[in-house]
Amino acid sequence: MKLFLPLLFAVTVCTANVTFAQNTYYKDEHNELSLNVGFVTVEEANGWAGRGSAWDGFISTPHLTSGALFLTYRRTITDWLYLGISGGMDNEDGELSYGNPKMTGYGTDAVSGHYSVHTYTLSGEVLFAYKKKDEFMAYGYLGFGGTYFNDVYTLNPSSVGDPRLPPLPGNPYNYKDVHWTAQITPIGMRFGDEVAGFLEFGFGYKGLISGGLSVRF
């Protein structure tokens, strides 16, 4: 039993090295950097909903969002399996209201303040390529990590103490925390070789739709 674990480890390492050496799709390019922007992320949805607080229903959809900007590094494990790490940020701004669905923007009677959401995410990702042909690759991946968020709620001076609005501990009020997050992307398409563009559809911290550029080296 004492020899079993070291032997198993040695066999695993040797097998991984042989498989890695047989990778023909990437040739000698086993590393990849990608930059992407995604929209309709789970963090944006959490911001719209007030993260389940009393402000749920008083927050408008954002009138300004940066999109989720992510930088991802991936390393080839086998010809079909890749491991990576991804980090990014997402920002949005919107309005606090009396819950008026016809609210159109600043200057209307319903506007009582402003909110902003800033999130920073770091995650690990596992990618599986299920179709490769020439310079095209179809793939999917799973990501899991943590998100730090900072939500800021600011009431207009005339709205402070308004009984129609949930109370805020301060004005402005900063709500900060860290929570787990994930990304499920069943459909991804990469077009190109060393330098390529890609488009992805999924759900999570990178959004329902995401696209960008990647470089292999």
C-alpha positions as CSV (number, residue, x, y, z in Angstrom):
1,M,0.0,0.0,0.0
2,K,2.9,2.3,0.8
3,L,4.2,1.8,-2.8
4,F,0.8,2.0,-4.4
5,L,0.3,5.8,-4.1
6,P,3.7,6.8,-5.4
7,L,3.4,4.3,-8.3
8,L,-0.1,5.6,-9.1
9,F,1.3,9.2,-9.1
10,A,4.2,8.2,-11.4
11,V,1.9,6.4,-13.9
12,T,-0.5,9.4,-13.9
13,V,2.3,11.9,-14.6
14,C,3.8,9.7,-17.4
15,T,0.4,9.2,-19.0
16,A,-0.3,12.9,-18.9
17,N,3.1,13.7,-20.5
18,V,2.6,11.2,-23.3
19,T,-0.9,12.5,-24.0
20,F,0.4,16.1,-23.9
21,A,3.2,15.2,-26.4
22,Q,0.6,13.7,-28.8
23,N,-1.4,16.8,-28.9
24,T,-1.5,17.7,-32.6
25,Y,-4.2,20.3,-32.8
26,Y,-2.2,22.9,-30.8
27,K,1.1,21.8,-32.2
28,D,3.7,23.5,-29.9
29,E,1.2,26.1,-28.7
30,H,0.0,24.9,-25.3
31,N,-1.0,28.2,-23.8
32,E,-3.8,30.5,-24.6
33,L,-4.8,34.0,-23.5
34,S,-8.2,35.4,-24.2
35,L,-10.0,38.7,-23.6
36,N,-13.8,38.8,-23.8
37,V,-16.8,40.9,-22.9
38,G,-20.1,39.4,-21.8
39,F,-23.6,40.7,-21.2
40,V,-26.6,39.8,-19.0
41,T,-24.5,38.3,-16.3
42,V,-25.7,36.7,-13.1
43,E,-24.1,39.6,-11.2
44,E,-26.1,42.2,-13.2
45,A,-29.3,40.3,-12.4
46,N,-28.3,40.2,-8.7
47,G,-27.8,44.0,-8.8
48,W,-31.2,44.5,-10.5
49,A,-32.9,42.5,-7.8
50,G,-31.2,44.3,-4.9
51,R,-29.6,41.0,-3.9
52,G,-32.8,39.9,-2.3
53,S,-33.0,43.0,0.0
54,A,-35.9,45.3,0.7
55,W,-34.9,47.3,-2.4
56,D,-36.0,44.5,-4.7
57,G,-38.7,46.1,-6.9
58,F,-37.4,49.6,-6.4
59,I,-34.4,49.2,-8.7
60,S,-34.6,49.9,-12.5
61,T,-32.8,48.0,-15.1
62,P,-29.4,49.6,-15.6
63,H,-29.1,52.5,-18.0
64,L,-25.4,51.9,-18.3
65,T,-23.3,48.7,-18.1
66,S,-19.7,48.0,-18.9
67,G,-20.4,44.4,-19.7
68,A,-18.3,41.7,-18.0
69,L,-14.7,42.1,-19.1
70,F,-12.6,39.0,-18.5
71,L,-9.0,37.9,-19.1
72,T,-8.5,34.1,-19.2
73,Y,-5.4,31.9,-19.3
74,R,-5.8,28.3,-20.4
75,R,-3.3,25.4,-20.6
76,T,-3.7,22.3,-22.7
77,I,-3.9,19.1,-20.7
78,T,-5.0,16.8,-23.5
79,D,-6.1,17.4,-27.1
80,W,-9.7,17.8,-25.8
81,L,-9.2,19.0,-22.2
82,Y,-8.0,22.4,-21.0
83,L,-7.6,24.0,-17.6
84,G,-7.7,27.7,-17.0
85,I,-8.0,30.6,-14.6
86,S,-10.1,33.7,-15.3
87,G,-10.4,37.1,-13.7
88,G,-12.7,40.0,-14.6
89,M,-15.0,42.8,-13.6
90,D,-18.5,44.0,-14.3
91,N,-20.1,47.4,-13.6
92,E,-23.6,48.8,-13.9
93,D,-25.5,51.9,-13.0
94,G,-29.2,52.5,-12.7
95,E,-31.9,54.3,-10.8
96,L,-33.9,53.9,-7.6
97,S,-37.6,54.5,-8.0
98,Y,-41.0,54.2,-6.3
99,G,-41.5,51.0,-8.3
100,N,-43.1,52.8,-11.2
101,P,-42.9,50.5,-14.2
102,K,-43.2,53.5,-16.5
103,M,-40.1,55.2,-15.2
104,T,-38.1,56.5,-18.2
105,G,-35.0,58.0,-16.6
106,Y,-33.6,60.9,-14.7
107,G,-35.9,63.9,-14.2
108,T,-39.1,61.9,-13.8
109,D,-41.2,62.1,-10.6
110,A,-40.5,58.4,-9.8
111,V,-36.7,58.7,-9.5
112,S,-35.6,58.7,-5.9
113,G,-31.9,58.0,-6.3
114,H,-29.2,56.1,-8.0
115,Y,-27.4,52.8,-7.6
116,S,-24.2,51.3,-8.9
117,V,-22.8,47.8,-8.8
118,H,-19.2,46.9,-9.1
119,T,-18.1,43.2,-9.1
120,Y,-14.7,41.5,-9.3
121,T,-14.5,37.8,-10.0
122,L,-11.7,35.2,-9.9
123,S,-12.4,31.6,-11.0
124,G,-11.0,28.3,-12.3
125,E,-12.4,26.8,-15.5
126,V,-12.4,23.4,-17.2
127,L,-13.0,23.4,-20.9
128,F,-13.9,20.4,-23.1
129,A,-13.5,20.6,-26.9
130,Y,-16.1,18.4,-28.6
131,K,-15.5,19.3,-32.3
132,K,-12.3,20.3,-34.1
133,K,-11.9,20.8,-37.8
134,D,-9.2,22.9,-39.5
135,E,-9.2,26.2,-37.7
136,F,-12.6,25.8,-36.1
137,M,-13.2,24.5,-32.6
138,A,-16.6,23.9,-30.8
139,Y,-16.4,23.6,-27.0
140,G,-18.1,24.0,-23.7
141,Y,-16.8,24.8,-20.2
142,L,-17.6,25.0,-16.5
143,G,-16.2,27.7,-14.2
144,F,-16.4,28.1,-10.5
145,G,-14.9,30.8,-8.2
146,G,-15.6,33.8,-6.0
147,T,-17.0,37.3,-6.5
148,Y,-16.4,40.4,-4.5
149,F,-19.1,43.0,-5.0
150,N,-19.7,46.6,-3.9
151,D,-23.2,48.0,-4.3
152,V,-23.7,51.7,-3.7
153,Y,-27.2,53.2,-3.1
154,T,-27.6,56.9,-3.0
155,L,-30.9,58.7,-2.4
156,N,-31.7,62.1,-3.7
157,P,-31.9,64.6,-0.8
158,S,-35.6,65.1,-1.3
159,S,-36.2,61.3,-1.0
160,V,-34.4,60.8,2.3
161,G,-36.9,59.6,4.9
162,D,-39.7,59.0,2.3
163,P,-42.0,56.4,3.7
164,R,-42.6,54.9,0.3
165,L,-38.9,53.7,0.2
166,P,-37.1,51.1,2.3
167,P,-34.8,52.7,4.8
168,L,-31.0,52.9,4.2
169,P,-28.5,52.6,7.0
170,G,-26.6,55.5,5.5
171,N,-26.7,57.8,2.4
172,P,-24.9,56.8,0.4
173,Y,-25.0,53.2,1.6
174,N,-22.3,50.7,0.6
175,Y,-23.2,47.0,0.6
176,K,-20.0,44.8,0.2
177,D,-19.6,41.1,0.4
178,V,-18.0,38.0,-1.2
179,H,-19.9,35.0,-2.5
180,W,-19.4,31.9,-4.7
181,T,-20.2,32.1,-8.4
182,A,-20.2,29.9,-11.4
183,Q,-20.4,29.9,-15.2
184,I,-22.0,27.2,-17.4
185,T,-21.2,27.6,-21.1
186,P,-22.5,24.6,-23.2
187,I,-21.8,26.3,-26.6
188,G,-18.6,28.0,-27.6
189,M,-17.1,28.5,-31.1
190,R,-13.6,29.5,-31.9
191,F,-12.6,30.6,-35.4
192,G,-8.9,30.9,-36.2
193,D,-5.5,29.4,-35.3
194,E,-2.8,31.4,-33.3
195,V,-5.0,34.5,-33.3
196,A,-8.8,33.8,-33.3
197,G,-12.2,35.2,-32.5
198,F,-14.8,33.4,-30.4
199,L,-18.4,33.5,-29.4
200,E,-20.0,31.8,-26.4
201,F,-23.5,31.2,-25.0
202,G,-24.1,30.3,-21.4
203,F,-25.2,31.4,-18.0
204,G,-23.2,32.9,-15.1
205,Y,-20.5,35.4,-14.3
206,K,-19.6,35.8,-18.0
207,G,-23.2,36.4,-19.2
208,L,-25.7,34.8,-21.5
209,I,-23.6,35.9,-24.5
210,S,-19.9,36.6,-24.7
211,G,-17.3,37.1,-27.3
212,G,-13.7,38.2,-27.8
213,L,-10.2,37.4,-29.1
214,S,-7.7,34.8,-28.1
215,V,-4.0,34.2,-28.8
216,R,-2.2,30.8,-28.6
217,F,1.5,30.6,-27.8
